[in-house]
Amino acid sequence: MAAARPSSLVSRSVTTLAIAVALGAALVGCSTGGTPTASPSDSASTTSTPVDTGTTTPRPTSTSTATPIDGQCDTGKLTGTIGKGGGGAAGSVEVTLVLTNNGTAKCSLQGWPGVSFVGDGNGTQLGAPAQFDRSTPHPTVVLQPGGSAQAPLKIGNAQNYDAADCKPKPADGFRVYPPGSTESLFVKDANVTACTSDTIVLLTVGALVGS
């Protein structure tokens, strides 16, 4: 029969075992570091701020003012006509582009309308859009119901250019973008001829003023 161990020996063994367990736990804690690391699921759930690339939505050809003004006229409630103008210089004629408010409330326009020839019976743009005559006054024009604003429109003579360069073509009229609008309206004028070449600019338009 084996002899019983002294109680002092058993106590020392228990103490030694407790120390070993404590040291093992300390070593595990050191190996993982004091700062917790994010799990893959934590990283995937983090949202980032989109990068601004500086790009903007392109506006249609022949638009003018980029930002609508307060009380901007709704293009759908405007109609356009061509009226008599101031005559024109050599090789061109000047007419008046008139925009009329057909809505039931007053609205405003400010700046230069975008203008281009259109044809082919389907609104196809013909040639280059109008240049802006920025020397003209450009106040904010308030249009009461039935009221109108007008802008001088100079039309160059396509016959002043070599036909091979101009590539002339009869137009149906004009596509007009009111200032600040991305929607256009059609203004009929069957008595104009466009240069379909983009390198020749026949149109020059001034800012809208009150009628």
PyRosetta script that sets phi, psi and omega in degrees:
from pyrosetta import init, pose_from_sequence

init()
pose = pose_from_sequence("MAAARPSSLVSRSVTTLAIAVALGAALVGCSTGGTPTASPSDSASTTSTPVDTGTTTPRPTSTSTATPIDGQCDTGKLTGTIGKGGGGAAGSVEVTLVLTNNGTAKCSLQGWPGVSFVGDGNGTQLGAPAQFDRSTPHPTVVLQPGGSAQAPLKIGNAQNYDAADCKPKPADGFRVYPPGSTESLFVKDANVTACTSDTIVLLTVGALVGS")
pose.set_psi(1, 133.3)
pose.set_omega(1, -177.7)
pose.set_phi(2, -74.5)
pose.set_psi(2, 146.8)
pose.set_omega(2, -179.1)
pose.set_phi(3, -75.4)
pose.set_psi(3, 144.7)
pose.set_omega(3, 178.3)
pose.set_phi(4, -70.5)
pose.set_psi(4, 140.1)
pose.set_omega(4, 179.3)
pose.set_phi(5, -76.2)
pose.set_psi(5, 146.2)
pose.set_omega(5, 177.2)
pose.set_phi(6, -62.4)
pose.set_psi(6, 145.7)
pose.set_omega(6, -179.4)
pose.set_phi(7, -61.0)
pose.set_psi(7, -30.4)
pose.set_omega(7, 179.7)
pose.set_phi(8, -66.2)
pose.set_psi(8, -35.3)
pose.set_omega(8, -179.8)
pose.set_phi(9, -69.0)
pose.set_psi(9, -40.6)
pose.set_omega(9, 178.5)
pose.set_phi(10, -63.2)
pose.set_psi(10, -41.2)
pose.set_omega(10, -179.9)
pose.set_phi(11, -62.1)
pose.set_psi(11, -42.6)
pose.set_omega(11, 179.6)
pose.set_phi(12, -64.0)
pose.set_psi(12, -36.4)
pose.set_omega(12, -178.7)
pose.set_phi(13, -66.7)
pose.set_psi(13, -43.1)
pose.set_omega(13, 179.3)
pose.set_phi(14, -63.5)
pose.set_psi(14, -41.1)
pose.set_omega(14, 180.0)
pose.set_phi(15, -64.1)
pose.set_psi(15, -42.8)
pose.set_omega(15, -179.8)
pose.set_phi(16, -62.5)
pose.set_psi(16, -41.9)
pose.set_omega(16, 179.7)
pose.set_phi(17, -64.2)
pose.set_psi(17, -39.7)
pose.set_omega(17, 179.6)
pose.set_phi(18, -65.0)
pose.set_psi(18, -39.2)
pose.set_omega(18, 179.2)
pose.set_phi(19, -64.7)
pose.set_psi(19, -41.4)
pose.set_omega(19, -178.1)
pose.set_phi(20, -63.9)
pose.set_psi(20, -42.3)
pose.set_omega(20, 179.1)
pose.set_phi(21, -62.5)
pose.set_psi(21, -42.4)
pose.set_omega(21, -179.7)
pose.set_phi(22, -63.4)
pose.set_psi(22, -42.1)
pose.set_omega(22, 179.6)
pose.set_phi(23, -64.5)
pose.set_psi(23, -38.6)
pose.set_omega(23, 179.9)
pose.set_phi(24, -63.6)
pose.set_psi(24, -41.8)
pose.set_omega(24, 179.0)
pose.set_phi(25, -64.2)
pose.set_psi(25, -38.5)
pose.set_omega(25, 179.5)
pose.set_phi(26, -64.2)
pose.set_psi(26, -41.1)
pose.set_omega(26, -179.3)
pose.set_phi(27, -65.1)
pose.set_psi(27, -38.8)
pose.set_omega(27, 178.8)
pose.set_phi(28, -63.6)
pose.set_psi(28, -41.7)
pose.set_omega(28, 179.0)
pose.set_phi(29, -61.9)
pose.set_psi(29, -39.6)
pose.set_omega(29, -179.4)
pose.set_phi(30, -67.5)
pose.set_psi(30, -35.8)
pose.set_omega(30, -175.2)
pose.set_phi(31, -70.4)
pose.set_psi(31, -27.8)
pose.set_omega(31, -179.7)
pose.set_phi(32, -88.2)
pose.set_psi(32, -14.5)
pose.set_omega(32, 178.5)
pose.set_phi(33, 83.6)
pose.set_psi(33, 159.8)
pose.set_omega(33, -176.2)
pose.set_phi(34, -80.4)
pose.set_psi(34, -22.1)
pose.set_omega(34, -177.1)
pose.set_phi(35, -103.6)
pose.set_psi(35, 125.5)
pose.set_omega(35, -178.7)
pose.set_phi(36, -69.9)
pose.set_psi(36, 145.3)
pose.set_omega(36, 179.6)
pose.set_phi(37, -102.0)
pose.set_psi(37, 149.0)
pose.set_omega(37, -178.2)
pose.set_phi(38, -74.0)
pose.set_psi(38, 140.8)
pose.set_omega(38, 176.6)
pose.set_phi(39, -79.3)
pose.set_psi(39, 162.4)
pose.set_omega(39, 178.2)
pose.set_phi(40, -54.6)
pose.set_psi(40, -36.5)
pose.set_omega(40, 179.8)
pose.set_phi(41, -66.6)
pose.set_psi(41, -35.3)
pose.set_omega(41, 176.8)
pose.set_phi(42, -63.2)
pose.set_psi(42, -43.8)
pose.set_omega(42, -178.0)
pose.set_phi(43, -65.0)
pose.set_psi(43, -40.0)
pose.set_omega(43, -177.4)
pose.set_phi(44, -67.6)
pose.set_psi(44, -27.8)
pose.set_omega(44, -176.9)
pose.set_phi(45, -84.8)
pose.set_psi(45, -5.9)
pose.set_omega(45, -179.4)
pose.set_phi(46, -77.2)
pose.set_psi(46, 129.1)
pose.set_omega(46, 178.3)
pose.set_phi(47, -96.5)
pose.set_psi(47, 144.9)
pose.set_omega(47, 179.6)
pose.set_phi(48, -115.4)
pose.set_psi(48, 153.1)
pose.set_omega(48, 179.1)
pose.set_phi(49, -75.2)
pose.set_psi(49, 128.0)
pose.set_omega(49, 179.4)
pose.set_phi(50, -58.4)
pose.set_psi(50, 145.4)
pose.set_omega(50, 179.7)
pose.set_phi(51, -82.7)
pose.set_psi(51, 129.9)
pose.set_omega(51, 176.7)
pose.set_phi(52, -79.7)
pose.set_psi(52, 113.1)
pose.set_omega(52, -177.9)
pose.set_phi(53, -85.4)
pose.set_psi(53, -7.6)
pose.set_omega(53, 179.6)
pose.set_phi(54, 83.4)
pose.set_psi(54, 2.7)
pose.set_omega(54, -179.7)
pose.set_phi(55, -84.7)
pose.set_psi(55, 151.0)
pose.set_omega(55, 176.6)
pose.set_phi(56, -129.8)
pose.set_psi(56, 161.1)
pose.set_omega(56, 177.1)
pose.set_phi(57, -66.8)
pose.set_psi(57, 124.8)
pose.set_omega(57, -178.7)
pose.set_phi(58, -66.2)
pose.set_psi(58, 141.3)
pose.set_omega(58, 178.5)
pose.set_phi(59, -90.3)
pose.set_psi(59, 155.8)
pose.set_omega(59, -179.8)
pose.set_phi(60, -61.3)
pose.set_psi(60, 153.6)
pose.set_omega(60, 177.4)
pose.set_phi(61, -57.5)
pose.set_psi(61, 136.7)
pose.set_omega(61, 174.9)
pose.set_phi(62, 82.0)
pose.set_psi(62, 18.9)
pose.set_omega(62, 173.3)
pose.set_phi(63, -84.0)
pose.set_psi(63, 167.6)
pose.set_omega(63, -179.0)
pose.set_phi(64, -122.7)
pose.set_psi(64, -109.3)
pose.set_omega(64, -176.3)
pose.set_phi(65, -54.6)
pose.set_psi(65, 129.5)
pose.set_omega(65, -174.2)
pose.set_phi(66, -79.6)
pose.set_psi(66, -30.9)
pose.set_omega(66, -173.7)
pose.set_phi(67, -113.5)
pose.set_psi(67, 124.3)
pose.set_omega(67, 178.0)
pose.set_phi(68, -62.1)
pose.set_psi(68, 153.2)
pose.set_omega(68, 177.0)
pose.set_phi(69, -96.4)
pose.set_psi(69, 169.9)
pose.set_omega(69, 176.7)
pose.set_phi(70, -61.6)
pose.set_psi(70, 132.7)
pose.set_omega(70, 179.4)
pose.set_phi(71, 74.2)
pose.set_psi(71, 22.0)
pose.set_omega(71, -178.9)
pose.set_phi(72, -51.8)
pose.set_psi(72, 134.9)
pose.set_omega(72, 177.7)
pose.set_phi(73, -65.2)
pose.set_psi(73, 136.7)
pose.set_omega(73, 174.3)
pose.set_phi(74, -75.7)
pose.set_psi(74, 121.9)
pose.set_omega(74, -177.3)
pose.set_phi(75, -56.2)
pose.set_psi(75, -35.2)
pose.set_omega(75, -179.4)
pose.set_phi(76, -64.9)
pose.set_psi(76, -15.7)
pose.set_omega(76, 179.9)
pose.set_phi(77, -106.0)
pose.set_psi(77, 11.1)
pose.set_omega(77, 177.2)
pose.set_phi(78, -108.6)
pose.set_psi(78, 146.8)
pose.set_omega(78, 169.0)
pose.set_phi(79, -124.4)
pose.set_psi(79, 153.1)
pose.set_omega(79, -178.5)
pose.set_phi(80, -123.5)
pose.set_psi(80, 145.1)
pose.set_omega(80, 176.1)
pose.set_phi(81, -140.1)
pose.set_psi(81, 163.6)
pose.set_omega(81, 175.6)
pose.set_phi(82, -110.4)
pose.set_psi(82, 124.6)
pose.set_omega(82, 178.7)
pose.set_phi(83, -114.8)
pose.set_psi(83, 178.2)
pose.set_omega(83, 178.7)
pose.set_phi(84, -66.6)
pose.set_psi(84, 148.7)
pose.set_omega(84, -179.6)
pose.set_phi(85, -121.0)
pose.set_psi(85, -157.0)
pose.set_omega(85, -175.1)
pose.set_phi(86, -91.3)
pose.set_psi(86, 14.9)
pose.set_omega(86, 177.4)
pose.set_phi(87, 103.4)
pose.set_psi(87, -73.2)
pose.set_omega(87, -179.1)
pose.set_phi(88, 113.8)
pose.set_psi(88, 167.0)
pose.set_omega(88, -180.0)
pose.set_phi(89, -94.0)
pose.set_psi(89, -177.3)
pose.set_omega(89, 179.5)
pose.set_phi(90, -60.7)
pose.set_psi(90, 130.5)
pose.set_omega(90, 177.8)
pose.set_phi(91, 81.1)
pose.set_psi(91, 8.7)
pose.set_omega(91, 179.9)
pose.set_phi(92, -151.6)
pose.set_psi(92, 165.2)
pose.set_omega(92, 175.5)
pose.set_phi(93, -130.3)
pose.set_psi(93, 145.1)
pose.set_omega(93, 178.5)
pose.set_phi(94, -111.3)
pose.set_psi(94, 127.3)
pose.set_omega(94, 176.0)
pose.set_phi(95, -119.3)
pose.set_psi(95, -178.6)
pose.set_omega(95, 179.4)
pose.set_phi(96, -120.5)
pose.set_psi(96, 125.2)
pose.set_omega(96, 173.8)
pose.set_phi(97, -88.7)
pose.set_psi(97, 122.6)
pose.set_omega(97, -176.4)
pose.set_phi(98, -116.3)
pose.set_psi(98, 127.0)
pose.set_omega(98, 175.6)
pose.set_phi(99, -113.6)
pose.set_psi(99, 127.0)
pose.set_omega(99, -174.9)
pose.set_phi(100, -117.3)
pose.set_psi(100, 136.5)
pose.set_omega(100, 179.1)
pose.set_phi(101, -84.0)
pose.set_psi(101, 110.7)
pose.set_omega(101, 178.3)
pose.set_phi(102, -97.7)
pose.set_psi(102, 8.5)
pose.set_omega(102, 179.1)
pose.set_phi(103, -81.0)
pose.set_psi(103, 179.5)
pose.set_omega(103, -179.2)
pose.set_phi(104, -98.6)
pose.set_psi(104, -1.2)
pose.set_omega(104, 179.4)
pose.set_phi(105, -129.7)
pose.set_psi(105, 156.3)
pose.set_omega(105, 178.6)
pose.set_phi(106, -70.0)
pose.set_psi(106, 154.6)
pose.set_omega(106, 178.1)
pose.set_phi(107, -149.8)
pose.set_psi(107, 174.3)
pose.set_omega(107, -173.4)
pose.set_phi(108, -131.1)
pose.set_psi(108, 151.8)
pose.set_omega(108, 173.7)
pose.set_phi(109, -134.5)
pose.set_psi(109, 146.0)
pose.set_omega(109, 178.9)
pose.set_phi(110, -152.1)
pose.set_psi(110, 121.3)
pose.set_omega(110, 174.6)
pose.set_phi(111, 117.4)
pose.set_psi(111, -157.0)
pose.set_omega(111, -174.0)
pose.set_phi(112, -103.1)
pose.set_psi(112, 129.1)
pose.set_omega(112, 175.1)
pose.set_phi(113, -75.8)
pose.set_psi(113, 148.5)
pose.set_omega(113, 173.4)
pose.set_phi(114, -84.4)
pose.set_psi(114, 131.5)
pose.set_omega(114, -175.3)
pose.set_phi(115, -134.7)
pose.set_psi(115, 139.0)
pose.set_omega(115, 173.6)
pose.set_phi(116, -151.2)
pose.set_psi(116, 155.2)
pose.set_omega(116, 173.5)
pose.set_phi(117, -69.9)
pose.set_psi(117, 146.8)
pose.set_omega(117, 170.6)
pose.set_phi(118, -134.3)
pose.set_psi(118, 155.3)
pose.set_omega(118, -178.7)
pose.set_phi(119, -160.0)
pose.set_psi(119, -157.9)
pose.set_omega(119, -179.0)
pose.set_phi(120, 62.9)
pose.set_psi(120, 12.0)
pose.set_omega(120, 178.1)
pose.set_phi(121, 71.3)
pose.set_psi(121, 6.0)
pose.set_omega(121, -177.2)
pose.set_phi(122, -136.1)
pose.set_psi(122, 14.9)
pose.set_omega(122, 177.2)
pose.set_phi(123, 82.1)
pose.set_psi(123, 15.3)
pose.set_omega(123, 177.5)
pose.set_phi(124, -66.1)
pose.set_psi(124, 129.5)
pose.set_omega(124, 178.6)
pose.set_phi(125, -69.4)
pose.set_psi(125, 135.5)
pose.set_omega(125, 179.3)
pose.set_phi(126, -112.7)
pose.set_psi(126, 112.8)
pose.set_omega(126, 175.8)
pose.set_phi(127, 74.9)
pose.set_psi(127, -163.6)
pose.set_omega(127, -174.1)
pose.set_phi(128, -80.5)
pose.set_psi(128, 148.4)
pose.set_omega(128, 175.6)
pose.set_phi(129, -71.3)
pose.set_psi(129, 167.8)
pose.set_omega(129, -178.5)
pose.set_phi(130, -67.4)
pose.set_psi(130, 145.7)
pose.set_omega(130, 168.6)
pose.set_phi(131, -81.5)
pose.set_psi(131, 155.8)
pose.set_omega(131, 178.1)
pose.set_phi(132, -96.2)
pose.set_psi(132, 130.2)
pose.set_omega(132, 172.1)
pose.set_phi(133, -86.5)
pose.set_psi(133, 93.1)
pose.set_omega(133, -174.2)
pose.set_phi(134, -79.8)
pose.set_psi(134, 1.8)
pose.set_omega(134, 175.8)
pose.set_phi(135, -82.0)
pose.set_psi(135, -9.2)
pose.set_omega(135, -177.8)
pose.set_phi(136, -84.8)
pose.set_psi(136, 149.3)
pose.set_omega(136, 177.0)
pose.set_phi(137, -60.6)
pose.set_psi(137, 147.2)
pose.set_omega(137, -179.2)
pose.set_phi(138, -138.0)
pose.set_psi(138, 63.0)
pose.set_omega(138, 178.8)
pose.set_phi(139, -73.9)
pose.set_psi(139, 165.0)
pose.set_omega(139, 170.3)
pose.set_phi(140, -75.2)
pose.set_psi(140, 126.7)
pose.set_omega(140, -177.8)
pose.set_phi(141, -107.8)
pose.set_psi(141, 122.6)
pose.set_omega(141, 178.0)
pose.set_phi(142, -94.9)
pose.set_psi(142, 122.5)
pose.set_omega(142, -179.2)
pose.set_phi(143, -104.7)
pose.set_psi(143, 114.1)
pose.set_omega(143, 172.1)
pose.set_phi(144, -71.9)
pose.set_psi(144, 163.1)
pose.set_omega(144, 175.6)
pose.set_phi(145, -52.4)
pose.set_psi(145, 124.5)
pose.set_omega(145, -176.9)
pose.set_phi(146, 88.4)
pose.set_psi(146, -9.9)
pose.set_omega(146, -179.3)
pose.set_phi(147, -80.1)
pose.set_psi(147, 166.1)
pose.set_omega(147, -176.3)
pose.set_phi(148, -142.4)
pose.set_psi(148, 160.4)
pose.set_omega(148, 172.8)
pose.set_phi(149, -126.1)
pose.set_psi(149, 157.0)
pose.set_omega(149, -177.6)
pose.set_phi(150, -139.9)
pose.set_psi(150, 153.8)
pose.set_omega(150, 178.9)
pose.set_phi(151, -137.6)
pose.set_psi(151, 139.0)
pose.set_omega(151, 176.5)
pose.set_phi(152, -70.7)
pose.set_psi(152, 135.1)
pose.set_omega(152, 180.0)
pose.set_phi(153, -126.8)
pose.set_psi(153, 113.9)
pose.set_omega(153, 178.8)
pose.set_phi(154, -94.6)
pose.set_psi(154, 130.1)
pose.set_omega(154, -177.4)
pose.set_phi(155, -118.1)
pose.set_psi(155, 116.1)
pose.set_omega(155, 178.0)
pose.set_phi(156, -74.0)
pose.set_psi(156, 155.6)
pose.set_omega(156, -179.8)
pose.set_phi(157, -86.5)
pose.set_psi(157, 118.1)
pose.set_omega(157, -178.6)
pose.set_phi(158, -62.3)
pose.set_psi(158, -25.3)
pose.set_omega(158, -178.6)
pose.set_phi(159, -72.9)
pose.set_psi(159, -9.4)
pose.set_omega(159, 176.9)
pose.set_phi(160, -74.6)
pose.set_psi(160, -8.8)
pose.set_omega(160, -175.6)
pose.set_phi(161, -115.4)
pose.set_psi(161, 152.2)
pose.set_omega(161, 175.3)
pose.set_phi(162, -58.2)
pose.set_psi(162, 131.7)
pose.set_omega(162, -175.7)
pose.set_phi(163, -59.3)
pose.set_psi(163, -33.1)
pose.set_omega(163, -179.7)
pose.set_phi(164, -68.1)
pose.set_psi(164, -30.0)
pose.set_omega(164, 179.1)
pose.set_phi(165, -85.7)
pose.set_psi(165, -41.0)
pose.set_omega(165, -175.8)
pose.set_phi(166, -77.8)
pose.set_psi(166, -40.0)
pose.set_omega(166, -173.2)
pose.set_phi(167, 52.5)
pose.set_psi(167, 64.9)
pose.set_omega(167, -174.0)
pose.set_phi(168, -66.9)
pose.set_psi(168, 151.1)
pose.set_omega(168, 179.5)
pose.set_phi(169, -156.0)
pose.set_psi(169, 133.6)
pose.set_omega(169, 176.2)
pose.set_phi(170, -60.0)
pose.set_psi(170, 137.7)
pose.set_omega(170, 179.7)
pose.set_phi(171, -103.8)
pose.set_psi(171, 159.1)
pose.set_omega(171, 175.6)
pose.set_phi(172, -88.3)
pose.set_psi(172, -17.1)
pose.set_omega(172, -176.8)
pose.set_phi(173, 151.7)
pose.set_psi(173, -143.0)
pose.set_omega(173, -172.6)
pose.set_phi(174, -131.8)
pose.set_psi(174, 144.2)
pose.set_omega(174, 165.6)
pose.set_phi(175, -93.8)
pose.set_psi(175, 129.5)
pose.set_omega(175, -176.3)
pose.set_phi(176, -125.2)
pose.set_psi(176, 125.9)
pose.set_omega(176, 171.9)
pose.set_phi(177, -103.3)
pose.set_psi(177, 112.2)
pose.set_omega(177, 173.9)
pose.set_phi(178, -57.8)
pose.set_psi(178, 149.6)
pose.set_omega(178, 180.0)
pose.set_phi(179, -54.4)
pose.set_psi(179, 134.7)
pose.set_omega(179, 176.9)
pose.set_phi(180, 83.6)
pose.set_psi(180, -0.4)
pose.set_omega(180, -175.5)
pose.set_phi(181, -112.2)
pose.set_psi(181, 146.1)
pose.set_omega(181, 173.2)
pose.set_phi(182, -100.1)
pose.set_psi(182, 3.1)
pose.set_omega(182, 175.9)
pose.set_phi(183, -105.6)
pose.set_psi(183, 144.5)
pose.set_omega(183, -176.6)
pose.set_phi(184, -116.0)
pose.set_psi(184, 167.9)
pose.set_omega(184, 172.9)
pose.set_phi(185, -132.6)
pose.set_psi(185, 158.3)
pose.set_omega(185, -178.7)
pose.set_phi(186, -101.5)
pose.set_psi(186, 132.9)
pose.set_omega(186, 176.9)
pose.set_phi(187, -118.6)
pose.set_psi(187, 114.2)
pose.set_omega(187, -175.0)
pose.set_phi(188, -74.5)
pose.set_psi(188, 137.5)
pose.set_omega(188, 173.2)
pose.set_phi(189, -163.9)
pose.set_psi(189, 100.1)
pose.set_omega(189, -175.2)
pose.set_phi(190, -86.6)
pose.set_psi(190, 5.9)
pose.set_omega(190, -176.4)
pose.set_phi(191, -105.0)
pose.set_psi(191, 26.1)
pose.set_omega(191, -178.3)
pose.set_phi(192, -125.0)
pose.set_psi(192, 151.0)
pose.set_omega(192, 178.2)
pose.set_phi(193, -123.6)
pose.set_psi(193, 132.2)
pose.set_omega(193, -178.2)
pose.set_phi(194, -102.1)
pose.set_psi(194, 154.9)
pose.set_omega(194, 163.0)
pose.set_phi(195, -91.4)
pose.set_psi(195, 122.2)
pose.set_omega(195, -178.9)
pose.set_phi(196, -80.3)
pose.set_psi(196, -8.4)
pose.set_omega(196, 175.0)
pose.set_phi(197, -73.0)
pose.set_psi(197, 135.6)
pose.set_omega(197, 179.5)
pose.set_phi(198, -75.4)
pose.set_psi(198, -9.2)
pose.set_omega(198, -175.8)
pose.set_phi(199, -90.0)
pose.set_psi(199, -7.6)
pose.set_omega(199, -179.8)
pose.set_phi(200, -114.6)
pose.set_psi(200, 123.8)
pose.set_omega(200, -179.3)
pose.set_phi(201, -104.8)
pose.set_psi(201, 113.6)
pose.set_omega(201, -179.9)
pose.set_phi(202, -96.5)
pose.set_psi(202, -17.9)
pose.set_omega(202, -171.9)
pose.set_phi(203, -109.2)
pose.set_psi(203, 138.9)
pose.set_omega(203, 171.8)
pose.set_phi(204, -135.8)
pose.set_psi(204, 127.9)
pose.set_omega(204, -176.4)
pose.set_phi(205, -122.6)
pose.set_psi(205, 140.8)
pose.set_omega(205, 175.6)
pose.set_phi(206, -94.4)
pose.set_psi(206, 176.8)
pose.set_omega(206, -179.5)
pose.set_phi(207, -75.6)
pose.set_psi(207, 157.8)
pose.set_omega(207, 178.2)
pose.set_phi(208, -74.8)
pose.set_psi(208, 138.9)
pose.set_omega(208, 175.0)
pose.set_phi(209, -134.3)
pose.set_psi(209, 167.7)
pose.set_omega(209, 178.7)
pose.set_phi(210, -68.1)
pose.set_psi(210, 147.6)
pose.set_omega(210, 179.6)
pose.set_phi(211, -76.6)
pose.dump_pdb("model.pdb")
